[in-house]
Amino acid sequence: MKCWIVVALLVLLIVLHQDYWNWYRTDLVAGAVPWTLMWHMGLSLAAAVVWWLATRWCWPQGDSDPSGTEQSP
């Protein structure tokens, strides 16, 4: 179930990345940073959180040898 949440969040990030509603915004955030740059900074932070959730919830358990001495059959 948690993997489906991550998939839904990924789809939401893809939709939000197509920020056509911000194309003509020329205002600045805090008087220095363009709005579209601030939007993409937030989007990048959200993508990092979603990736962290993906590794916590959807990564297969027991797939790797933590000692680094993996033997091939």
C-alpha positions, 0 to 999 in steps of 0.5 A: 500500500505504501508503494502506491502512495509513493507512486501517486506522489511521483505522479503529482511531482511530474504534474507540478513540474509542468508549471505552465501557470508560472511562466509569466510571473515576474515577481520576486520572492524576498525581493531577490529570487524569481518566483519560478526559481523558488518553485523549482527549489521547493519541487527539488526538496519535495522530490528528495523527500519522495525519494527518501520515502521510496527507499524507506517503504518500497526498497526490497528487504534482504536484497543486499549483503551489508558486509560487502562480501556477496558471493555469487553462486 
